[in-house]
Amino acid sequence: MITRFTGIPRAAFEFYDSLVAENSKTWWTSHKEQYDGLVVAPLAALLSELEGEFGSAKIFRPYRDVRFAKDKTPYKEYQGAFIGAEDGMGWYVQVGRSGLMLAGGWYSPEGKQIQRYRDAVDSAVGGELEKALGVATKAGLVVGGDIMKTRPRGIPEDHPRLELLRHRTLSVSREYGTPAWVSTRGALTRIRTQWRAMTPLLDWLVDHVGPADDGIPPEPD
């Protein structure tokens, strides 16, 4: 049963402090009840209250994929959750040792998404993207993503949106640490406000980058 959100308890961040010190199956098994109660339950309550505006969320599994990793520690040292807006795009929240982190944008390009993105940035609607990013940065969010060191083929050095055209993914984020408000119901308002500041970017990406298929169906005449 999902209860009313009352904040992310400080003990949730302390849980990850302890996990970092002893990341093992034995430790996890003996502390699984704390993980469920201190981390997962508050996140589920938060996401339940945000669902009506942003959509249903996925709370990620706590296990690391260590098949090809040099680091074989079995558990993630943070807990993330994601609300999808389109393939590889959405809003994100994370709780971990360093505190609360929020993010949103386009994370995993597939199919023709990159080409559609560049075509849009290179057109008149690229100005709308700049405005959307302006809304996000005014709210204190930082622009990031996977960025080419060079420039895309065929793009001139003096292109007015060259920096945006270098992006192969595009996101905004902010790390908050563990201020007192994180452990109160006031965190709900702050998180909702920040996700709303990301929404113009998400809307632009959904409209102009679209899904990971071969293209966006043409608009009706």
DRENDO-1510 file (C-alpha; in Angstrom, 1 decimal, always signed):
<recs>
REC; n; res; u; v; w
REC; 1; MET; +0.0; +0.0; +0.0 .
REC; 2; ILE; +1.4; +3.4; -1.0 .
REC; 3; THR; +1.1; +6.0; +1.7 .
REC; 4; ARG; +1.1; +9.8; +1.6 .
REC; 5; PHE; +4.5; +11.3; +0.7 .
REC; 6; THR; +6.1; +13.1; +3.7 .
REC; 7; GLY; +9.6; +13.5; +2.4 .
REC; 8; ILE; +12.7; +11.4; +1.9 .
REC; 9; PRO; +14.0; +10.5; +5.3 .
REC; 10; ARG; +17.6; +11.4; +6.1 .
REC; 11; ALA; +18.1; +7.7; +7.0 .
REC; 12; ALA; +17.7; +6.9; +3.3 .
REC; 13; PHE; +20.9; +8.8; +2.5 .
REC; 14; GLU; +22.6; +7.2; +5.6 .
REC; 15; PHE; +21.6; +3.8; +4.2 .
REC; 16; TYR; +23.7; +4.5; +1.1 .
REC; 17; ASP; +26.6; +5.7; +3.3 .
REC; 18; SER; +26.6; +2.2; +4.9 .
REC; 19; LEU; +26.1; +0.4; +1.6 .
REC; 20; VAL; +29.2; +2.1; +0.1 .
REC; 21; ALA; +31.2; +0.9; +3.1 .
REC; 22; GLU; +30.1; -2.7; +2.7 .
REC; 23; ASN; +28.5; -3.5; -0.7 .
REC; 24; SER; +27.9; -7.2; -0.3 .
REC; 25; LYS; +25.0; -9.6; -0.6 .
REC; 26; THR; +25.3; -10.4; +3.1 .
REC; 27; TRP; +25.0; -6.8; +4.1 .
REC; 28; TRP; +22.2; -6.2; +1.7 .
REC; 29; THR; +20.2; -9.2; +2.8 .
REC; 30; SER; +20.4; -8.1; +6.4 .
REC; 31; HIS; +19.3; -4.5; +5.5 .
REC; 32; LYS; +16.7; -5.2; +2.8 .
REC; 33; GLU; +13.9; -4.1; +5.1 .
REC; 34; GLN; +15.6; -0.7; +5.5 .
REC; 35; TYR; +15.9; -0.3; +1.8 .
REC; 36; ASP; +12.2; -1.1; +1.2 .
REC; 37; GLY; +11.1; +1.2; +4.0 .
REC; 38; LEU; +13.5; +4.1; +3.8 .
REC; 39; VAL; +14.2; +4.3; +0.1 .
REC; 40; VAL; +11.6; +2.6; -2.0 .
REC; 41; ALA; +8.5; +3.4; +0.0 .
REC; 42; PRO; +9.1; +7.2; +0.0 .
REC; 43; LEU; +9.9; +7.2; -3.7 .
REC; 44; ALA; +6.8; +5.2; -4.5 .
REC; 45; ALA; +4.7; +7.7; -2.5 .
REC; 46; LEU; +6.3; +10.7; -4.3 .
REC; 47; LEU; +5.8; +9.2; -7.7 .
REC; 48; SER; +2.2; +8.3; -7.0 .
REC; 49; GLU; +1.5; +11.9; -6.2 .
REC; 50; LEU; +3.2; +13.1; -9.4 .
REC; 51; GLU; +1.6; +10.5; -11.6 .
REC; 52; GLY; -1.4; +12.5; -12.6 .
REC; 53; GLU; +0.7; +15.2; -14.2 .
REC; 54; PHE; +3.7; +13.3; -15.5 .
REC; 55; GLY; +2.7; +9.7; -15.9 .
REC; 56; SER; +3.5; +6.4; -14.3 .
REC; 57; ALA; +7.0; +5.7; -13.2 .
REC; 58; LYS; +9.4; +2.8; -13.2 .
REC; 59; ILE; +11.6; +2.4; -10.1 .
REC; 60; PHE; +14.8; +0.7; -11.2 .
REC; 61; ARG; +16.1; -2.5; -9.8 .
REC; 62; PRO; +18.9; -2.0; -7.2 .
REC; 63; TYR; +21.2; -4.6; -8.7 .
REC; 64; ARG; +24.2; -3.7; -10.9 .
REC; 65; ASP; +24.9; -5.4; -14.2 .
REC; 66; VAL; +28.4; -6.7; -13.5 .
REC; 67; ARG; +28.7; -9.1; -16.4 .
REC; 68; PHE; +31.3; -7.0; -18.2 .
REC; 69; ALA; +32.4; -4.7; -15.4 .
REC; 70; LYS; +35.7; -4.6; -13.6 .
REC; 71; ASP; +33.8; -3.4; -10.5 .
REC; 72; LYS; +31.9; -6.5; -9.2 .
REC; 73; THR; +30.1; -4.8; -6.3 .
REC; 74; PRO; +26.5; -6.1; -6.6 .
REC; 75; TYR; +24.3; -3.2; -5.7 .
REC; 76; LYS; +23.9; +0.3; -7.0 .
REC; 77; GLU; +24.9; +3.1; -4.6 .
REC; 78; TYR; +21.8; +5.1; -5.5 .
REC; 79; GLN; +18.2; +4.5; -6.3 .
REC; 80; GLY; +16.7; +5.9; -9.5 .
REC; 81; ALA; +13.2; +6.2; -10.9 .
REC; 82; PHE; +12.1; +7.3; -14.4 .
REC; 83; ILE; +8.9; +8.5; -16.0 .
REC; 84; GLY; +9.0; +8.0; -19.8 .
REC; 85; ALA; +7.7; +10.6; -22.2 .
REC; 86; GLU; +9.0; +8.9; -25.4 .
REC; 87; ASP; +11.7; +6.3; -26.3 .
REC; 88; GLY; +14.8; +7.3; -24.3 .
REC; 89; MET; +13.2; +10.5; -23.0 .
REC; 90; GLY; +11.6; +11.4; -19.7 .
REC; 91; TRP; +11.9; +12.8; -16.1 .
REC; 92; TYR; +14.3; +11.2; -13.6 .
REC; 93; VAL; +14.7; +11.3; -9.8 .
REC; 94; GLN; +17.6; +9.8; -7.8 .
REC; 95; VAL; +18.3; +9.2; -4.1 .
REC; 96; GLY; +21.8; +8.2; -3.1 .
REC; 97; ARG; +24.8; +8.9; -0.8 .
REC; 98; SER; +25.2; +12.4; -2.1 .
REC; 99; GLY; +21.6; +13.3; -1.8 .
REC; 100; LEU; +18.7; +14.1; -4.1 .
REC; 101; MET; +19.2; +14.5; -7.9 .
REC; 102; LEU; +16.7; +15.4; -10.5 .
REC; 103; ALA; +17.0; +15.3; -14.3 .
REC; 104; GLY; +15.1; +15.2; -17.5 .
REC; 105; GLY; +15.6; +14.9; -21.2 .
REC; 106; TRP; +16.8; +12.5; -23.9 .
REC; 107; TYR; +19.2; +9.8; -22.8 .
REC; 108; SER; +19.5; +7.0; -25.2 .
REC; 109; PRO; +19.4; +7.7; -29.0 .
REC; 110; GLU; +18.1; +5.0; -31.2 .
REC; 111; GLY; +17.2; +4.7; -34.9 .
REC; 112; LYS; +16.9; +8.0; -36.7 .
REC; 113; GLN; +16.5; +10.1; -33.5 .
REC; 114; ILE; +19.9; +11.9; -33.9 .
REC; 115; GLN; +19.3; +12.8; -37.5 .
REC; 116; ARG; +15.8; +14.1; -36.6 .
REC; 117; TYR; +17.3; +16.1; -33.7 .
REC; 118; ARG; +19.9; +17.7; -35.9 .
REC; 119; ASP; +17.4; +18.5; -38.7 .
REC; 120; ALA; +15.1; +20.2; -36.1 .
REC; 121; VAL; +18.0; +22.2; -34.5 .
REC; 122; ASP; +19.1; +23.3; -37.9 .
REC; 123; SER; +15.5; +24.6; -38.7 .
REC; 124; ALA; +13.3; +27.4; -37.4 .
REC; 125; VAL; +12.1; +25.2; -34.5 .
REC; 126; GLY; +15.7; +25.2; -33.2 .
REC; 127; GLY; +14.8; +28.6; -31.7 .
REC; 128; GLU; +12.1; +26.9; -29.6 .
REC; 129; LEU; +14.6; +24.5; -28.2 .
REC; 130; GLU; +16.8; +27.4; -27.1 .
REC; 131; LYS; +13.8; +28.9; -25.3 .
REC; 132; ALA; +13.0; +25.6; -23.6 .
REC; 133; LEU; +16.6; +25.3; -22.4 .
REC; 134; GLY; +16.3; +28.9; -21.2 .
REC; 135; VAL; +13.4; +28.0; -19.0 .
REC; 136; ALA; +15.4; +25.1; -17.5 .
REC; 137; THR; +18.5; +27.1; -16.8 .
REC; 138; LYS; +16.5; +29.9; -15.3 .
REC; 139; ALA; +15.2; +27.3; -12.8 .
REC; 140; GLY; +18.7; +26.4; -11.9 .
REC; 141; LEU; +19.1; +23.3; -14.0 .
REC; 142; VAL; +22.4; +22.5; -15.8 .
REC; 143; VAL; +22.4; +21.4; -19.5 .
REC; 144; GLY; +24.3; +18.2; -20.3 .
REC; 145; GLY; +24.4; +15.2; -22.5 .
REC; 146; ASP; +26.6; +13.2; -24.8 .
REC; 147; ILE; +28.5; +15.9; -26.9 .
REC; 148; MET; +30.7; +15.4; -29.9 .
REC; 149; LYS; +34.2; +16.9; -29.6 .
REC; 150; THR; +34.1; +17.9; -33.3 .
REC; 151; ARG; +31.1; +19.1; -35.3 .
REC; 152; PRO; +28.7; +17.0; -37.3 .
REC; 153; ARG; +29.6; +16.5; -40.9 .
REC; 154; GLY; +28.3; +19.2; -43.2 .
REC; 155; ILE; +27.8; +21.7; -40.4 .
REC; 156; PRO; +29.7; +25.0; -40.8 .
REC; 157; GLU; +32.0; +26.3; -38.1 .
REC; 158; ASP; +29.9; +29.4; -37.8 .
REC; 159; HIS; +26.5; +27.8; -37.4 .
REC; 160; PRO; +24.6; +29.8; -34.8 .
REC; 161; ARG; +23.5; +26.6; -33.0 .
REC; 162; LEU; +26.7; +24.6; -33.4 .
REC; 163; GLU; +26.9; +23.7; -29.7 .
REC; 164; LEU; +23.4; +22.2; -29.7 .
REC; 165; LEU; +24.2; +20.4; -33.0 .
REC; 166; ARG; +27.1; +18.6; -31.2 .
REC; 167; HIS; +24.7; +16.9; -28.8 .
REC; 168; ARG; +23.9; +13.2; -29.4 .
REC; 169; THR; +21.7; +13.3; -26.3 .
REC; 170; LEU; +20.4; +16.3; -24.4 .
REC; 171; SER; +19.3; +16.6; -20.8 .
REC; 172; VAL; +19.1; +19.0; -17.8 .
REC; 173; SER; +19.8; +18.1; -14.2 .
REC; 174; ARG; +20.5; +19.4; -10.8 .
REC; 175; GLU; +22.0; +17.9; -7.6 .
REC; 176; TYR; +20.6; +19.2; -4.3 .
REC; 177; GLY; +22.5; +17.3; -1.7 .
REC; 178; THR; +20.5; +16.8; +1.5 .
REC; 179; PRO; +19.0; +20.1; +2.6 .
REC; 180; ALA; +16.4; +20.0; +5.4 .
REC; 181; TRP; +13.4; +20.3; +2.9 .
REC; 182; VAL; +14.2; +17.0; +1.3 .
REC; 183; SER; +12.9; +15.2; +4.3 .
REC; 184; THR; +9.7; +17.1; +4.4 .
REC; 185; ARG; +6.5; +17.1; +2.3 .
REC; 186; GLY; +7.8; +20.4; +0.8 .
REC; 187; ALA; +10.1; +18.2; -1.4 .
REC; 188; LEU; +7.0; +17.3; -3.4 .
REC; 189; THR; +6.4; +20.9; -4.4 .
REC; 190; ARG; +10.1; +21.5; -5.2 .
REC; 191; ILE; +10.4; +18.4; -7.3 .
REC; 192; ARG; +7.2; +19.1; -9.2 .
REC; 193; THR; +8.4; +22.7; -9.9 .
REC; 194; GLN; +11.7; +21.5; -11.3 .
REC; 195; TRP; +10.1; +18.8; -13.4 .
REC; 196; ARG; +7.8; +21.4; -14.8 .
REC; 197; ALA; +10.8; +23.5; -15.8 .
REC; 198; MET; +12.1; +20.5; -17.7 .
REC; 199; THR; +8.8; +19.9; -19.5 .
REC; 200; PRO; +9.2; +22.4; -22.3 .
REC; 201; LEU; +12.4; +20.6; -23.2 .
REC; 202; LEU; +10.7; +17.2; -23.1 .
REC; 203; ASP; +7.8; +18.5; -25.2 .
REC; 204; TRP; +10.2; +19.8; -27.8 .
REC; 205; LEU; +12.1; +16.5; -27.9 .
REC; 206; VAL; +8.9; +14.4; -28.2 .
REC; 207; ASP; +7.6; +16.6; -31.0 .
REC; 208; HIS; +10.8; +16.9; -33.0 .
REC; 209; VAL; +13.0; +13.9; -32.2 .
REC; 210; GLY; +10.2; +11.4; -31.6 .
REC; 211; PRO; +10.3; +7.7; -31.2 .
REC; 212; ALA; +13.0; +5.2; -32.1 .
REC; 213; ASP; +11.3; +4.0; -35.2 .
REC; 214; ASP; +12.0; +5.0; -38.8 .
REC; 215; GLY; +10.2; +8.3; -38.6 .
REC; 216; ILE; +7.3; +10.3; -37.4 .
REC; 217; PRO; +4.1; +9.8; -39.4 .
REC; 218; PRO; +3.4; +12.8; -41.6 .
REC; 219; GLU; +0.8; +15.2; -40.3 .
REC; 220; PRO; -2.6; +15.0; -42.0 .
REC; 221; ASP; -3.4; +17.6; -44.7 .
</recs>
